[in-house]
């Protein structure tokens, strides 16, 4: 698996490269956003680990540019900043996860495995990196969803929720797990935002008659096909 590390701090980058290579990952280091765009944006990365505080173009601006260029590799943001606003900004601009410095390497590995894991249950990944569930297809490269060949318009948050559920097909996930994975920050456990977005998704992906999202009473939800 090829990982691009974008980090200008020599101590942190050396720590990351040593640990990741010992775990069998192929790691490329880049110390600024400009070099990423000039030399590395055309490579098919399995994961990008991206620091927010970079010289010149910062990490969030680089992330925006990558997504604009339709580069949809999973992005794990690193930052010494721990404010809710920073996390929300990174996630809203297309980051898949956010890890605050300092962090334990085991936690980093766990995040990497979660980000690169694809469903091995009923969903299948086609050659063009699309999750297939009967009439429902989720393009992980184009950030698009199709039902019976017709594109469904989803908001970025609805899309991220659908991908999370699909990648955990046949597994019950709690509302707290969904909040952490999709919104990325700790919300009030009594918020109904998950239920609201589940309702939005159901109205859009189940309008053809097929059912995909099931409620597990008192726990959360499970994504599966009949």
C-alpha positions in Angstrom: 0.0 0.0 0.0 1.4 3.4 -1.0 1.1 6.3 1.5 2.0 9.9 0.8 3.1 11.8 4.0 2.9 15.6 3.7 4.7 16.9 6.8 7.4 19.5 7.2 8.5 18.7 10.8 11.6 16.4 10.4 11.1 14.7 13.8 7.5 13.8 13.1 8.1 12.7 9.5 11.0 10.5 10.5 8.8 8.9 13.2 6.0 8.3 10.7 8.2 6.9 8.0 10.1 4.6 10.3 6.9 3.2 11.9 5.0 2.8 8.6 7.8 1.2 6.7 8.3 -1.3 9.6 4.6 -2.2 9.1 5.2 -2.9 5.4 3.8 0.3 3.9 5.5 2.1 1.0 5.9 5.7 2.1 6.8 8.8 0.2 7.5 12.0 2.1 6.8 15.5 0.8 7.4 18.6 2.9 5.2 21.2 1.3 1.9 21.5 -0.7 3.6 23.0 -3.8 5.7 19.9 -4.4 2.7 17.6 -3.9 0.8 19.5 -6.7 3.8 19.6 -8.9 5.2 16.1 -8.6 2.8 13.8 -6.7 -0.8 14.6 -7.6 -0.9 12.2 -10.5 0.0 9.1 -8.5 -2.8 6.8 -7.3 -2.2 6.9 -3.5 -3.9 4.5 -1.2 -3.8 7.1 1.6 -2.5 10.6 2.2 -1.4 11.7 5.7 -1.6 15.5 5.6 -0.4 18.0 8.2 -2.5 21.2 8.4 0.3 23.6 9.3 2.5 23.6 6.2 4.7 26.4 4.9 3.1 28.3 2.0 -0.1 26.6 1.0 -1.5 25.0 4.2 -3.0 21.5 4.5 -6.6 22.5 4.2 -6.0 24.5 1.1 -4.0 21.6 -0.4 -6.9 19.3 0.5 -9.4 21.6 -1.3 -7.2 21.6 -4.4 -6.8 17.8 -4.4 -10.6 17.3 -4.2 -11.1 20.0 -6.9 -8.7 18.0 -9.1 -10.9 14.9 -8.4 -8.2 13.2 -6.3 -10.3 11.1 -3.9 -7.6 9.1 -2.0 -8.5 8.9 1.7 -7.0 11.8 3.6 -6.0 11.7 7.3 -5.3 15.2 8.6 -2.8 15.8 11.4 -2.7 18.9 13.5 -1.4 20.2 16.8 -4.6 22.3 16.8 -7.5 20.7 18.7 -10.3 23.1 18.2 -13.7 21.9 17.0 -13.6 24.6 14.2 -10.4 23.2 12.8 -11.8 19.6 12.7 -15.0 20.7 11.2 -13.2 22.7 8.5 -10.9 19.8 7.6 -13.8 17.3 7.4 -16.1 19.7 5.5 -13.4 20.3 2.9 -13.1 16.5 2.2 -10.8 15.0 4.9 -11.8 11.5 5.9 -10.3 11.6 9.4 -8.5 13.9 11.8 -5.8 13.1 14.4 -4.5 15.5 16.9 -0.8 15.7 17.7 0.7 14.2 19.8 -0.7 10.8 19.1 0.2 7.1 19.7 1.4 5.2 16.7 -1.0 2.4 17.4 -3.9 4.8 17.1 -2.5 6.1 13.8 -2.3 2.5 12.5 -5.9 1.9 13.6 -7.1 5.0 11.8 -5.2 3.9 8.6 -6.7 0.4 8.7 -10.2 1.9 9.1 -9.7 4.3 6.3 -8.4 1.8 3.8 -10.8 -1.0 4.7 -13.4 -1.9 2.1 -16.5 -4.0 2.7 -15.9 -7.7 2.2 -19.5 -8.6 2.7 -22.3 -8.2 0.2 -20.9 -5.1 -1.4 -18.3 -5.7 -4.1 -15.7 -3.3 -5.4 -15.6 -3.1 -9.2 -12.5 -2.4 -11.2 -13.3 1.4 -11.2 -13.5 1.4 -7.4 -17.2 1.3 -7.1 -19.2 -0.3 -4.3 -22.0 -2.4 -5.7 -25.2 -3.4 -3.9 -27.8 -4.7 -6.3 -29.2 -1.6 -8.1 -27.2 0.7 -5.9 -23.7 1.7 -6.9 -21.4 4.0 -5.0 -18.4 5.5 -6.9 -15.5 6.1 -4.5 -13.5 7.9 -7.2 -16.2 10.2 -8.5 -18.1 10.8 -5.2 -21.3 9.8 -7.0 -24.2 7.4 -6.3 -26.4 5.7 -8.8 -29.7 3.8 -8.4 -30.7 1.7 -11.3 -28.2 3.7 -13.5 -29.7 7.1 -12.6 -27.6 9.4 -10.5 -28.8 10.3 -7.0 -28.0 13.8 -5.7 -26.5 13.6 -2.2 -25.0 16.2 0.0 -21.3 15.6 1.0 -22.5 14.6 4.5 -25.1 12.2 3.1 -22.5 10.7 0.8 -20.0 10.2 3.6 -22.8 8.6 5.8 -23.7 6.2 3.0 -20.1 5.2 2.3 -19.6 4.5 6.0 -22.7 2.4 6.3 -21.8 0.5 3.0 -18.2 -0.2 4.1 -19.6 -1.7 7.3 -22.3 -3.7 5.5 -23.9 -6.5 7.6 -22.5 -4.9 10.8 -24.7 -3.0 13.3 -23.2 0.5 14.0 -24.3 2.7 16.8 -25.3 6.3 16.6 -22.1 7.3 18.5 -19.9 5.3 16.0 -21.7 7.1 13.1 -21.2 10.5 14.7 -17.5 9.9 15.2 -16.9 8.5 11.7 -19.1 10.9 9.7 -19.0 14.1 11.7 -15.6 13.5 13.2 -16.2 15.2 16.5 -18.1 14.3 19.7 -21.6 15.5 19.6 -24.2 15.4 22.4 -25.2 11.7 22.4 -28.8 12.8 22.6 -28.7 14.7 19.2 -31.0 13.4 16.5 -28.7 14.4 13.6 -27.9 10.8 12.7 -31.6 9.8 12.6 -32.4 12.9 10.5 -29.6 12.1 7.9 -30.6 8.4 7.9 -34.1 9.5 7.0 -32.7 11.7 4.2 -30.7 8.8 2.8 -33.6 6.4 3.0 -35.8 8.8 1.0 -33.2 9.0 -1.7 -31.8 5.4 -2.1 -34.8 3.4 -1.2 -37.3 5.1 -3.5 -37.0 2.3 -6.0 -38.5 -0.2 -3.5 -35.3 -1.9 -2.3 -34.5 -1.6 1.4 -30.9 -1.0 2.5 -30.8 0.7 5.9 -32.4 -1.1 8.8 -33.0 0.2 12.3 -31.6 -1.9 15.2 -33.7 -0.8 18.1 -31.8 0.7 21.0 -28.5 0.4 19.2 -28.2 2.0 15.8 -28.4 0.9 12.2 -27.3 -1.8 9.8 -26.8 -1.6 6.0 -27.6 -4.8 4.1 -29.4 -6.1 1.0 -32.1 -8.7 1.1 
